[in-house]
Amino acid sequence: MLEKRVISKSLIPENKSFVIKSINERHFDPTFHAHPEFQLSFVVKGEGNRIVGSSLQPFQANDMVFIGPNLPHVWKNHLSYFEKDSILDTSVIVIYFHKNFLGDNIYDKEEFNKLNKLFDKSNLGIEIQGDTRKRIGEMMRDLLEKTELESIILLLQILETLVTSNDILVINEIDEAIIYKKVETERIHKVYDYVIKNFAKPIKLEEVAEIANMTNTSFSRYFKTRLNKSFSDFLKEIRINYACKLLKDENIPIETISYECGYPSVTNFNKQFKSVIGRQPKKYRDDYLKLI
């Protein structure tokens, strides 16, 4: 087993049991990172791609995820959020806490068996959906205004809601926290950051292999092991996720979207889009417009 090393991101003051923050910025922190605290994040505003461990998924407002200690993650906004004259912005409510925020030995008690199981499951990352997401979102907003014992009681109510919910989805198949070292989170971040900034143009394997300071073969094997998918599939998902965002605007021609997502050939774009989404771009747009 590799040594656990993480990039420290959040510190909880010694006089606090946990920390809750409402963060409003132009974009989320784009650094792929990990930290020793549990993290419950509720995206109020913003769009982009979310990586938790080896999972890559698009996110938008109401995205809610519970992450265990040392599980690498990043919510990376679309490039439009980073443009100099962008009027876009983001908002997220996030809770950080350590397992021992109630004491060192309390989890040995029978009453905490189910909560222990939830904590174990969070090492894989948990996406919260449905009615549970709505209820917890409301409680997190309320928690921002609570202090002292009231805040602890409400945090326990949030955890109890998670423990009894059927609206949770495990994000990864294996515990990613045990395989990532600091050097690896930094390497993956550099690769991911390069792809996000350059996916609209052709990207060759040797380019990203050089960024990772590896040979093409070694990088391909490394990437497949760490993210459980090939680099070409990862790049395709980034492009198609961005295409889904653009397709929601009926005024942008599909040919333009194809080009802006790194596919000069519309025929190839249609093929790749369907391989990921299961529908042609036009059908995806039509289905979306019927819902609004």
C-alpha positions as CSV (number, residue, x, y, z in Angstrom):
1,M,0.0,0.0,0.0
2,L,1.3,3.4,-0.9
3,E,1.8,6.0,1.8
4,K,-1.1,8.4,2.3
5,R,-0.1,11.9,1.6
6,V,-2.5,14.7,0.8
7,I,-2.5,18.4,-0.1
8,S,-3.9,20.2,3.0
9,K,-6.8,22.3,2.0
10,S,-9.0,23.0,5.0
11,L,-8.2,23.6,8.6
12,I,-10.7,23.5,11.4
13,P,-9.9,25.8,14.3
14,E,-9.2,24.0,17.6
15,N,-12.1,25.8,19.3
16,K,-14.6,24.5,16.6
17,S,-16.1,21.0,16.2
18,F,-16.7,21.6,12.5
19,V,-16.7,24.4,9.9
20,I,-19.5,25.4,7.5
21,K,-18.9,28.0,4.8
22,S,-20.9,29.7,2.1
23,I,-18.4,30.5,-0.7
24,N,-19.2,32.9,-3.5
25,E,-16.5,33.4,-6.1
26,R,-16.2,33.8,-9.9
27,H,-15.2,30.1,-10.1
28,F,-14.5,27.2,-7.8
29,D,-10.9,26.3,-6.8
30,P,-9.6,24.5,-9.9
31,T,-6.9,22.5,-8.0
32,F,-7.3,18.7,-7.8
33,H,-6.6,18.1,-4.1
34,A,-7.4,16.1,-1.0
35,H,-7.6,16.8,2.8
36,P,-8.1,14.8,6.0
37,E,-11.6,16.1,6.8
38,F,-15.0,14.8,5.7
39,Q,-16.6,17.2,3.3
40,L,-20.3,17.7,2.4
41,S,-20.6,20.1,-0.6
42,F,-23.8,21.6,-2.0
43,V,-23.4,23.6,-5.2
44,V,-25.9,26.5,-5.2
45,K,-24.7,28.0,-8.5
46,G,-22.2,27.0,-11.2
47,E,-21.5,24.4,-13.9
48,G,-18.6,22.3,-15.1
49,N,-17.0,18.9,-14.5
50,R,-16.5,17.2,-11.2
51,I,-13.8,14.7,-10.5
52,V,-14.0,12.6,-7.3
53,G,-11.3,9.9,-7.2
54,S,-11.5,8.3,-10.6
55,S,-15.1,9.5,-11.4
56,L,-15.6,12.3,-13.9
57,Q,-19.1,13.7,-14.1
58,P,-20.7,17.0,-15.2
59,F,-22.1,19.2,-12.4
60,Q,-24.6,22.1,-12.2
61,A,-26.6,23.8,-9.5
62,N,-27.9,21.4,-6.7
63,D,-25.0,19.0,-7.1
64,M,-24.4,17.5,-3.7
65,V,-21.6,15.2,-2.7
66,F,-20.3,13.7,0.6
67,I,-16.5,12.9,0.5
68,G,-14.4,10.9,3.0
69,P,-11.0,11.9,4.2
70,N,-8.1,12.0,1.7
71,L,-10.3,11.4,-1.3
72,P,-8.9,13.6,-4.2
73,H,-11.5,15.8,-5.8
74,V,-12.1,19.0,-7.8
75,W,-15.1,20.9,-9.1
76,K,-13.8,22.5,-12.3
77,N,-15.9,25.2,-13.9
78,H,-16.2,25.5,-17.7
79,L,-13.6,27.7,-19.3
80,S,-16.2,30.5,-19.7
81,Y,-16.0,31.1,-15.9
82,F,-12.3,31.9,-16.2
83,E,-12.5,34.5,-19.1
84,K,-11.4,38.0,-18.1
85,D,-14.7,39.7,-18.9
86,S,-17.0,36.8,-17.7
87,I,-20.0,37.8,-15.7
88,L,-20.5,34.2,-14.5
89,D,-20.1,33.3,-10.8
90,T,-20.4,30.4,-8.4
91,S,-21.8,29.7,-5.0
92,V,-21.3,26.6,-2.8
93,I,-22.1,25.7,0.8
94,V,-19.6,23.3,2.3
95,I,-19.2,21.5,5.6
96,Y,-15.9,20.2,6.9
97,F,-15.5,18.0,10.0
98,H,-13.3,15.3,11.4
99,K,-14.6,11.9,12.5
100,N,-13.8,12.6,16.1
101,F,-15.8,15.9,16.2
102,L,-17.9,14.4,18.9
103,G,-15.1,12.7,20.7
104,D,-12.5,9.9,20.2
105,N,-14.4,6.8,21.5
106,I,-18.0,7.6,20.8
107,Y,-18.1,5.7,17.5
108,D,-17.5,2.4,19.4
109,K,-21.0,2.7,20.8
110,E,-23.9,0.7,19.2
111,E,-25.9,3.8,18.4
112,F,-23.3,4.9,15.9
113,N,-23.1,1.6,13.9
114,K,-25.0,3.0,10.9
115,L,-23.1,6.3,10.9
116,N,-19.8,4.4,10.9
117,K,-21.0,2.5,7.8
118,L,-21.9,5.8,6.1
119,F,-18.4,7.1,6.9
120,D,-16.9,4.0,5.4
121,K,-19.0,4.4,2.3
122,S,-17.9,8.1,2.0
123,N,-14.4,6.9,1.2
124,L,-15.8,6.0,-2.2
125,G,-17.6,9.4,-2.5
126,I,-21.3,9.7,-2.3
127,E,-23.6,11.6,-4.6
128,I,-26.9,12.7,-2.9
129,Q,-30.0,12.9,-5.0
130,G,-33.8,13.4,-4.9
131,D,-35.8,14.5,-1.9
132,T,-32.8,13.9,0.4
133,R,-30.7,16.5,-1.5
134,K,-33.5,19.0,-1.2
135,R,-34.0,18.4,2.5
136,I,-30.2,18.5,3.3
137,G,-29.8,21.6,1.1
138,E,-32.4,23.4,3.2
139,M,-30.7,22.2,6.5
140,M,-27.3,23.4,5.3
141,R,-28.7,26.9,4.6
142,D,-30.2,26.8,8.1
143,L,-27.0,25.6,9.6
144,L,-25.2,28.7,8.3
145,E,-27.3,30.7,10.9
146,K,-26.9,28.3,13.8
147,T,-24.3,28.6,16.6
148,E,-23.2,26.6,19.7
149,L,-25.2,23.5,20.6
150,E,-27.9,24.2,18.0
151,S,-25.4,23.8,15.2
152,I,-24.2,20.4,16.5
153,I,-27.7,19.2,16.7
154,L,-28.5,20.3,13.2
155,L,-25.3,18.7,11.8
156,L,-26.3,15.4,13.5
157,Q,-29.7,15.7,11.9
158,I,-28.0,16.1,8.5
159,L,-25.9,13.0,9.1
160,E,-29.0,11.1,10.3
161,T,-30.8,12.0,7.1
162,L,-27.9,10.6,5.1
163,V,-27.8,7.4,7.1
164,T,-31.5,6.7,6.5
165,S,-31.7,7.8,2.9
166,N,-32.2,5.7,-0.2
167,D,-31.2,8.7,-2.4
168,I,-27.5,8.2,-2.3
169,L,-25.2,6.9,-5.0
170,V,-21.6,5.6,-4.5
171,I,-19.3,7.4,-6.9
172,N,-16.3,5.1,-7.1
173,E,-15.8,1.3,-7.1
174,I,-12.5,1.3,-5.1
175,D,-11.1,3.5,-2.2
176,E,-9.1,6.1,-4.1
177,A,-7.7,7.6,-0.9
178,I,-5.3,4.7,-0.4
179,I,-3.6,5.0,-3.8
180,Y,-3.0,8.7,-4.1
181,K,0.2,10.4,-3.0
182,K,0.8,14.1,-3.1
183,V,3.0,13.8,-6.3
184,E,0.2,11.9,-8.0
185,T,-2.5,14.4,-7.2
186,E,-0.3,17.1,-8.5
187,R,0.5,15.1,-11.7
188,I,-3.2,14.4,-12.4
189,H,-4.1,18.1,-11.7
190,K,-1.5,19.2,-14.3
191,V,-2.9,16.9,-16.9
192,Y,-6.5,17.7,-16.1
193,D,-5.8,21.4,-16.2
194,Y,-4.1,21.2,-19.6
195,V,-7.0,19.2,-21.0
196,I,-9.6,21.7,-19.7
197,K,-7.7,24.6,-21.3
198,N,-7.0,22.9,-24.6
199,F,-9.8,20.4,-25.4
200,A,-11.1,22.6,-28.3
201,K,-7.9,21.7,-30.3
202,P,-6.3,18.4,-31.1
203,I,-4.4,16.9,-28.1
204,K,-1.8,14.3,-28.7
205,L,-0.9,11.6,-26.2
206,E,2.7,12.6,-26.2
207,E,1.8,16.1,-25.1
208,V,0.1,15.0,-21.9
209,A,2.7,12.3,-21.3
210,E,5.4,15.0,-21.4
211,I,3.4,17.1,-18.9
212,A,3.3,14.0,-16.6
213,N,7.0,13.5,-17.2
214,M,6.4,9.9,-18.5
215,T,6.7,7.9,-21.6
216,N,3.6,7.5,-23.7
217,T,3.2,3.8,-22.7
218,S,3.8,4.5,-19.0
219,F,1.4,7.4,-19.0
220,S,-1.3,5.4,-20.7
221,R,-1.0,2.6,-18.2
222,Y,-0.8,5.1,-15.3
223,F,-3.8,7.1,-16.4
224,K,-5.9,3.9,-16.9
225,T,-5.0,2.7,-13.4
226,R,-5.7,5.9,-11.6
227,L,-8.9,7.1,-13.4
228,N,-10.2,3.7,-14.5
229,K,-10.5,4.9,-18.1
230,S,-8.2,5.6,-21.0
231,F,-7.0,9.1,-21.6
232,S,-8.8,9.2,-24.9
233,D,-12.1,8.3,-23.2
234,F,-11.4,11.0,-20.5
235,L,-10.8,13.6,-23.2
236,K,-13.9,12.6,-25.1
237,E,-16.0,12.9,-21.9
238,I,-14.7,16.4,-21.2
239,R,-15.6,17.4,-24.8
240,I,-19.0,15.9,-24.8
241,N,-19.9,17.3,-21.3
242,Y,-19.1,20.7,-22.6
243,A,-21.1,20.0,-25.8
244,C,-24.2,19.2,-23.6
245,K,-23.9,22.6,-22.0
246,L,-23.8,24.4,-25.4
247,L,-26.6,22.4,-26.8
248,K,-29.0,23.9,-24.2
249,D,-28.7,27.1,-26.2
250,E,-30.8,26.6,-29.3
251,N,-29.2,29.6,-31.0
252,I,-25.8,27.9,-31.3
253,P,-25.5,25.8,-34.5
254,I,-24.5,22.2,-33.9
255,E,-21.7,22.7,-36.4
256,T,-20.3,25.5,-34.2
257,I,-20.6,23.3,-31.1
258,S,-18.8,20.5,-32.9
259,Y,-15.8,22.8,-33.7
260,E,-15.7,24.4,-30.2
261,C,-15.6,21.0,-28.6
262,G,-12.6,19.8,-30.6
263,Y,-14.4,18.0,-33.4
264,P,-13.7,19.6,-36.8
265,S,-15.9,16.8,-38.4
266,V,-19.6,17.0,-37.5
267,T,-20.0,13.4,-38.5
268,N,-17.3,12.4,-36.0
269,F,-18.9,14.7,-33.4
270,N,-22.3,13.0,-33.8
271,K,-20.7,9.6,-33.5
272,Q,-18.7,10.4,-30.4
273,F,-21.6,12.2,-28.8
274,K,-23.9,9.3,-29.2
275,S,-21.3,6.9,-27.8
276,V,-21.3,8.8,-24.6
277,I,-24.8,10.2,-24.2
278,G,-26.8,7.5,-26.2
279,R,-28.5,10.1,-28.5
280,Q,-27.5,12.3,-31.4
281,P,-26.8,16.0,-30.5
282,K,-29.9,17.2,-32.2
283,K,-32.1,14.7,-30.3
284,Y,-30.4,15.7,-27.0
285,R,-31.2,19.4,-27.7
286,D,-34.8,18.6,-28.8
287,D,-35.4,16.5,-25.6
288,Y,-34.0,19.3,-23.4
289,L,-36.0,22.0,-25.0
290,K,-39.2,20.0,-24.5
291,L,-38.5,20.1,-20.7
292,I,-38.2,23.8,-20.3
